[in-house]
Amino acid sequence: MKEKKVTIKDIAREAGVSIATVSYIINDRKDQQISPETKNKVLQVINLLNYTPNKAAKSLVTKQTQTIALYCAQANSVLEKAEQLNFIQHLVAYFHTKNYNLIYLDNHSIQKYDMVDAILTLGVDKQSFYQIGELNFVPVIAIDSLIDDPVFFQVNLDWQYIANELNDYYQNASYTLVSLPIYNEELKTYLTTLFEHIYWLEQTDVFAIPSDKHLVTVNQTIKDYYAHSEQMKLVTKFSDTFFDKLFQAINWAIHREQIENHNILV
């Protein structure tokens, strides 16, 4: 089946602007007043959908560098830093098997990053994600964040499935989800609708852990730090399946595959 060709009308629809605006941007019309925000949005959609009608648009598509960048939310505790390091170590090892390199971006400043195929963000708030997206024309993919924008892929745990499995496991007995702080408010709010009891562990205080009979965490560092706690159950967060699906999303984004569902759940 022949692949449908992307048209300027498709770009306008996805970017939420007029066809004329798209035309002005890809032809770099200086006589038109177009805000930087609108221009960046249109260029992102052009890049995502691989729309290349002329030299101006073709210049947006670069050769692959086999390098992925990672931007993490700022860690505010030793446990948060350890959790991020654990993720990075697993991600580097996985990318090595795919002949990809990973570079870590400074989380103290948000700026334009060149010479990468895509940018991953880990646990960032929506505002920071969009700041990165607006500055870069390479695909930006959210991990551990709810962005819910059809222009971007997001890869998250299937929290609904996890909640259902835990309810079955504990036979509806009360349990507490122990989690490191979540800075993406949309994800944090969503979790409160699924779990009746959540304890946000912000400091490495051994006495701060709840005394509940049943404790659950998805954070490996919490499980390791409280190894003495027999009631702490670990739900593996970053599994091989997680990284496989993340890499699939990266490939879709890099090659501008037209995928209907950009919300990847693991």
C-alpha positions as CSV (number, residue, x, y, z in Angstrom):
1,M,0.0,0.0,0.0
2,K,1.4,3.3,-1.0
3,E,2.2,5.7,1.9
4,K,0.1,8.8,1.9
5,K,2.1,11.9,1.1
6,V,2.1,14.6,3.7
7,T,0.7,17.8,2.4
8,I,0.9,21.4,3.5
9,K,-2.7,21.1,4.7
10,D,-1.7,18.3,7.1
11,I,1.0,20.5,8.5
12,A,-1.4,23.4,9.0
13,R,-3.9,21.1,10.7
14,E,-1.4,19.6,13.1
15,A,0.2,22.9,14.0
16,G,-3.2,24.6,14.4
17,V,-2.5,27.4,11.9
18,S,-3.6,28.4,8.4
19,I,-2.1,27.0,5.2
20,A,-0.9,30.5,4.3
21,T,1.1,30.7,7.6
22,V,2.8,27.4,6.9
23,S,3.7,28.6,3.4
24,Y,5.1,31.9,4.8
25,I,7.3,30.0,7.3
26,I,8.8,27.4,4.9
27,N,9.5,30.1,2.4
28,D,11.0,32.4,5.0
29,R,8.8,35.3,4.1
30,K,10.2,38.4,5.9
31,D,7.2,40.6,5.0
32,Q,4.9,38.6,7.3
33,Q,4.6,39.1,11.1
34,I,4.7,35.6,12.6
35,S,5.5,35.0,16.3
36,P,8.6,32.9,17.2
37,E,6.3,30.5,19.0
38,T,4.1,29.9,16.0
39,K,7.2,29.5,13.7
40,N,8.8,27.0,16.1
41,K,5.5,25.0,16.3
42,V,5.2,24.8,12.5
43,L,8.9,23.8,12.1
44,Q,8.5,21.1,14.7
45,V,5.5,19.6,12.9
46,I,7.3,19.8,9.5
47,N,10.3,18.0,11.1
48,L,8.1,15.4,12.8
49,L,6.1,14.5,9.7
50,N,9.1,14.7,7.4
51,Y,7.4,17.2,5.1
52,T,10.0,18.2,2.4
53,P,8.4,20.0,-0.5
54,N,11.3,22.3,-1.2
55,K,14.9,23.2,-0.2
56,A,13.7,25.3,2.7
57,A,11.9,22.4,4.3
58,K,14.5,19.8,3.3
59,S,17.1,21.8,5.2
60,L,15.2,20.9,8.4
61,V,16.0,17.2,8.1
62,T,19.5,16.3,9.1
63,K,21.6,13.2,8.9
64,Q,21.5,10.8,11.8
65,T,24.3,11.1,14.4
66,Q,23.5,7.9,16.3
67,T,23.5,10.1,19.4
68,I,20.6,10.8,21.8
69,A,20.5,13.5,24.4
70,L,19.0,13.1,27.9
71,Y,17.6,16.0,30.0
72,C,16.6,15.1,33.6
73,A,14.5,17.0,36.1
74,Q,16.7,18.6,38.8
75,A,17.3,16.1,41.6
76,N,16.8,17.5,45.1
77,S,17.9,14.6,47.2
78,V,20.5,11.8,47.3
79,L,17.9,9.2,46.5
80,E,16.6,11.2,43.5
81,K,20.2,11.5,42.1
82,A,20.8,7.8,42.7
83,E,17.5,6.9,40.9
84,Q,18.5,9.1,37.9
85,L,22.0,7.5,37.8
86,N,20.4,4.1,37.9
87,F,18.3,5.0,34.9
88,I,21.2,6.5,33.0
89,Q,23.4,3.4,33.5
90,H,20.7,1.1,32.2
91,L,20.0,3.5,29.3
92,V,23.6,3.7,28.3
93,A,24.0,-0.1,28.4
94,Y,20.9,-0.5,26.2
95,F,21.9,2.1,23.7
96,H,25.3,0.4,23.4
97,T,23.5,-2.7,22.1
98,K,21.8,-0.5,19.4
99,N,25.1,1.4,18.5
100,Y,23.8,4.6,19.9
101,N,25.6,7.1,22.2
102,L,24.0,9.1,25.0
103,I,25.0,12.5,26.1
104,Y,23.7,14.1,29.4
105,L,22.4,17.6,29.2
106,D,23.0,20.1,32.0
107,N,19.7,20.5,33.9
108,H,20.5,23.9,35.2
109,S,19.8,25.6,31.9
110,I,17.5,24.9,29.0
111,Q,18.9,25.8,25.6
112,K,19.2,24.6,22.0
113,Y,21.1,21.4,21.5
114,D,22.5,20.5,18.0
115,M,24.1,17.3,16.6
116,V,21.7,14.8,18.2
117,D,19.0,12.7,16.6
118,A,16.5,13.2,19.5
119,I,16.2,14.5,23.0
120,L,14.7,12.5,25.9
121,T,13.4,14.2,29.0
122,L,13.1,12.4,32.3
123,G,10.5,13.4,34.8
124,V,10.2,17.0,33.7
125,D,7.3,19.4,34.2
126,K,5.2,20.4,31.3
127,Q,6.7,24.0,31.1
128,S,10.3,22.7,30.9
129,F,9.4,20.1,28.3
130,Y,7.8,22.8,26.0
131,Q,10.8,25.1,26.5
132,I,13.1,22.3,25.3
133,G,10.7,21.6,22.4
134,E,10.4,25.2,21.3
135,L,14.2,25.6,21.1
136,N,14.9,22.4,19.1
137,F,13.8,20.9,15.8
138,V,14.8,17.4,16.6
139,P,12.2,15.1,18.2
140,V,11.7,15.5,21.9
141,I,10.3,12.5,23.8
142,A,9.0,12.6,27.3
143,I,9.7,9.8,29.9
144,D,7.8,9.7,33.2
145,S,5.8,12.8,32.3
146,L,2.3,13.4,31.0
147,I,2.5,15.9,28.2
148,D,-0.5,14.7,26.2
149,D,0.4,16.6,23.0
150,P,0.0,14.7,19.7
151,V,3.1,16.3,18.3
152,F,5.3,14.5,20.9
153,F,5.8,10.9,22.0
154,Q,5.6,10.1,25.7
155,V,6.6,6.9,27.3
156,N,5.2,6.0,30.8
157,L,4.4,3.1,33.0
158,D,0.9,1.8,32.6
159,W,-0.2,2.9,36.0
160,Q,-3.8,1.8,35.6
161,Y,-2.5,-1.7,34.9
162,I,-0.1,-1.6,37.9
163,A,-2.9,-0.4,40.2
164,N,-5.2,-3.2,39.0
165,E,-2.5,-5.8,39.6
166,L,-1.7,-4.5,43.1
167,N,-5.4,-4.5,44.0
168,D,-5.5,-8.2,43.0
169,Y,-2.2,-9.0,44.7
170,Y,-3.3,-7.5,48.0
171,Q,-6.9,-8.7,47.6
172,N,-8.1,-5.1,48.1
173,A,-6.2,-4.8,51.4
174,S,-4.8,-1.3,52.1
175,Y,-1.3,-0.6,50.8
176,T,0.8,2.6,50.4
177,L,2.7,3.6,47.3
178,V,6.1,5.0,48.3
179,S,7.5,7.3,45.6
180,L,10.3,9.8,45.0
181,P,8.9,13.3,44.3
182,I,7.2,13.7,40.9
183,Y,7.6,17.2,39.3
184,N,5.2,16.6,36.5
185,E,1.9,17.8,38.1
186,E,-0.3,16.1,35.5
187,L,1.3,12.7,36.3
188,K,1.2,13.3,40.1
189,T,-2.5,14.2,39.9
190,Y,-3.2,11.1,37.9
191,L,-1.6,8.9,40.4
192,T,-3.7,10.3,43.2
193,T,-6.8,9.1,41.3
194,L,-5.4,5.5,41.2
195,F,-3.8,5.1,44.6
196,E,-5.6,5.9,47.8
197,H,-2.4,6.1,49.9
198,I,0.8,7.7,48.5
199,Y,3.9,8.7,50.5
200,W,6.3,11.1,48.8
201,L,9.8,10.3,50.1
202,E,11.7,13.6,49.8
203,Q,14.6,12.9,52.3
204,T,16.7,9.9,53.1
205,D,15.3,9.5,56.6
206,V,15.1,5.9,57.6
207,F,12.5,6.7,60.2
208,A,10.3,8.5,57.6
209,I,9.1,5.4,55.9
210,P,5.4,4.6,56.7
211,S,4.7,1.8,59.1
212,D,2.0,0.3,56.9
213,K,1.9,-3.5,56.6
214,H,2.0,-3.3,52.8
215,L,4.4,-0.9,50.9
216,V,5.0,-0.7,47.2
217,T,7.5,1.3,45.2
218,V,8.7,1.6,41.6
219,N,11.9,3.3,42.6
220,Q,14.9,0.9,42.8
221,T,16.8,3.2,45.1
222,I,14.0,3.2,47.6
223,K,13.9,-0.5,47.6
224,D,17.7,-0.7,48.1
225,Y,17.8,2.0,50.7
226,Y,15.1,0.3,52.8
227,A,16.3,-3.2,52.2
228,H,15.6,-4.0,55.8
229,S,11.9,-3.4,55.3
230,E,10.4,-6.8,54.4
231,Q,7.0,-5.3,53.6
232,M,8.4,-3.2,50.7
233,K,7.4,-4.6,47.3
234,L,9.2,-3.5,44.2
235,V,7.4,-3.1,40.9
236,T,10.2,-3.0,38.3
237,K,10.0,0.4,36.5
238,F,12.7,0.4,33.8
239,S,12.5,-3.1,32.4
240,D,13.9,-4.5,29.1
241,T,10.4,-4.1,27.7
242,F,10.4,-0.4,28.8
243,F,13.6,0.3,27.0
244,D,12.4,-1.7,23.9
245,K,9.3,0.5,23.6
246,L,11.3,3.6,24.3
247,F,13.7,2.8,21.5
248,Q,10.8,2.1,19.2
249,A,9.3,5.5,20.0
250,I,12.7,7.1,19.3
251,N,12.9,5.4,15.9
252,W,9.4,6.4,15.0
253,A,10.1,10.0,15.9
254,I,13.5,10.1,14.2
255,H,12.1,8.7,10.9
256,R,8.9,10.7,11.2
257,E,6.7,7.7,11.1
258,Q,3.0,8.6,11.1
259,I,1.9,6.8,14.3
260,E,-1.6,7.5,15.5
261,N,-0.9,6.8,19.2
262,H,1.9,8.9,20.7
263,N,1.1,7.8,24.3
264,I,3.3,4.7,24.9
265,L,2.4,2.7,28.0
266,V,4.6,-0.1,29.4
